[in-house]
Amino acid sequence: MPHFDYGYFSFSRKSNGKFDPVVQRKNLVKKRTIINKLLANDMGKEFYDGKRINGYAGFKYDGRWQIFLKKIIKRYKLNNKSKVLDIGAKKGFFMHDLGKLLPGIKVYGVEDHYYPISKSMSSVKKKIKLKRFTDLNYKKNYFDFVHAHNSIYQYNLRDLISILKIISKISKKSHITVPIYENNEDRIKFYDWTLTGTLILSPNDWKKLFKYINYKGDYYFSGPKSFGL
């Protein structure tokens, strides 16, 4: 159950000279209100493709997953015969890039809101199911690898426990991303920043939870520092 960082957040903090995402995020924290959270939690057009204060402001494909997937493929020994599930597939960017790097691989996705599936990439749209993450029903060890990036902490603690138990059952190997706080200031920053996040714990509490429910997969601890807040 090791901590594994494949580089997503360090990439997302990079400035391109004209645009600094960290500065933008710090400014957004000061402006976001409950109305922005209400709009975002529809998980529809406003969240994915509306104004930045309400979400992504255009959730568009840029090929970045190809960078991180090289590390993922190596670590989990994936090949074109592997079966992979992406929990919280959104518009299917992870799935598309994995299929591009490993032609023939069997990659599937689940998403719990209709809008991102309707706007997903044509290469993977038919492979993304609309389903709550607590309702996944696959046989034991059905997938060689299950991936859950920035998705399961949108559920409450009871549901997240169910999801982790499901992941443990259906996967041979897995990786999840969940947020942490080091102190109360961190926790406040996270809740001021997040539009849809529900659950954040200390690193020690996450580890206790993993041990209690016997989750043995990999994880990455995100949080305010990951976002540069």
Residue pairs with C-beta under 8 A, 6 or more apart in sequence:
1 210
1 215
1 216
1 217
1 218
1 219
2 218
3 218
3 219
3 220
3 221
4 75
4 175
4 218
4 219
4 220
5 220
6 68
6 71
6 72
6 75
6 175
6 220
7 67
7 68
7 71
8 64
8 68
8 149
8 177
8 220
9 222
9 226
9 227
11 64
11 67
11 68
12 21
12 227
13 21
13 22
13 226
13 227
13 228
14 21
15 21
15 22
21 228
22 227
22 228
24 52
25 193
25 227
25 228
25 229
26 228
26 229
28 52
28 53
28 193
29 189
29 192
29 193
29 229
31 53
32 53
32 192
32 193
32 195
36 53
36 54
36 195
37 195
37 196
39 46
39 47
39 50
39 54
39 55
40 46
40 47
40 54
40 55
40 195
40 196
41 47
41 195
41 196
42 113
43 112
43 113
43 115
43 116
43 196
44 113
44 115
45 115
46 54
46 55
47 54
47 55
47 56
47 115
47 195
47 196
48 55
48 56
48 58
48 59
48 90
48 91
48 115
48 116
48 119
49 55
49 56
49 57
49 58
49 59
49 119
50 57
51 57
54 195
55 195
59 90
59 91
59 116
61 91
61 93
61 96
61 121
63 97
64 93
65 93
65 94
65 96
65 97
65 98
66 97
66 100
66 101
69 94
69 97
69 98
69 101
70 101
72 78
72 145
72 147
72 175
73 98
73 101
73 102
75 218
76 144
76 145
76 173
76 175
78 84
78 98
78 102
78 105
78 144
78 145
79 102
79 105
80 102
80 103
80 104
80 105
81 104
81 105
81 106
82 102
82 105
82 106
82 144
82 145
83 105
83 106
83 107
83 108
83 142
83 143
83 144
83 145
84 98
84 105
84 106
84 107
84 108
84 143
84 144
84 145
84 146
84 147
85 107
85 108
85 109
85 110
85 138
85 143
85 145
85 146
85 147
85 170
85 171
86 92
86 94
86 95
86 107
86 108
86 109
86 110
86 147
86 148
86 149
87 109
87 110
87 133
87 136
87 146
87 147
87 148
87 151
87 152
87 163
87 167
88 110
88 111
88 112
88 133
88 148
88 149
88 150
88 151
88 152
89 95
89 109
89 110
89 111
89 116
89 117
89 120
89 124
89 128
90 111
90 116
90 120
91 116
91 117
91 119
91 120
91 121
92 109
92 120
92 121
92 123
92 124
92 125
92 127
92 128
93 121
94 109
94 147
94 149
95 107
95 108
95 109
95 121
95 123
95 124
95 127
95 128
96 121
96 123
96 124
98 105
98 107
99 105
99 107
99 123
99 124
107 124
107 127
108 127
108 128
108 129
109 124
109 127
109 128
109 129
110 128
110 129
110 130
110 131
110 133
110 136
111 117
111 128
111 129
111 130
111 131
112 130
112 131
112 132
112 133
113 130
114 130
117 125
117 128
117 130
120 128
133 148
133 151
133 152
133 155
133 159
133 163
133 166
134 155
134 159
134 162
134 163
134 166
136 163
136 166
136 170
138 169
138 170
139 170
140 169
140 170
141 169
141 170
141 171
141 172
142 170
142 171
143 170
143 171
143 172
144 171
144 172
144 173
145 171
145 172
145 173
145 174
145 175
146 167
146 170
146 171
146 173
146 174
146 175
146 217
147 174
147 175
148 163
148 167
148 174
148 175
148 176
148 177
149 175
149 176
149 177
150 177
150 222
151 177
152 160
152 163
152 164
152 176
152 178
153 160
153 178
153 179
153 197
153 198
153 199
153 200
154 196
154 197
154 198
154 199
155 163
155 198
155 199
156 198
156 199
157 199
160 199
161 209
161 213
164 176
164 209
164 210
164 213
164 215
165 213
165 215
167 174
167 176
167 215
167 217
168 174
168 213
168 214
168 215
168 216
168 217
171 217
173 217
173 218
174 217
174 218
175 217
175 218
175 219
175 220
176 217
176 218
176 219
176 220
177 219
177 220
177 222
178 199
178 201
178 206
178 219
178 220
178 221
178 222
179 190
179 194
179 197
179 199
179 200
179 201
179 221
179 222
179 223
179 226
180 186
180 200
180 201
180 202
180 203
180 206
180 221
180 222
180 223
181 187
181 190
181 200
181 201
181 202
181 223
181 224
182 202
182 203
182 223
182 225
186 223
186 224
186 225
187 200
189 224
189 229
190 197
190 200
190 223
190 224
190 229
191 197
191 200
193 224
193 227
193 229
200 223
201 209
203 221
206 219
206 221
209 215
210 216
210 219
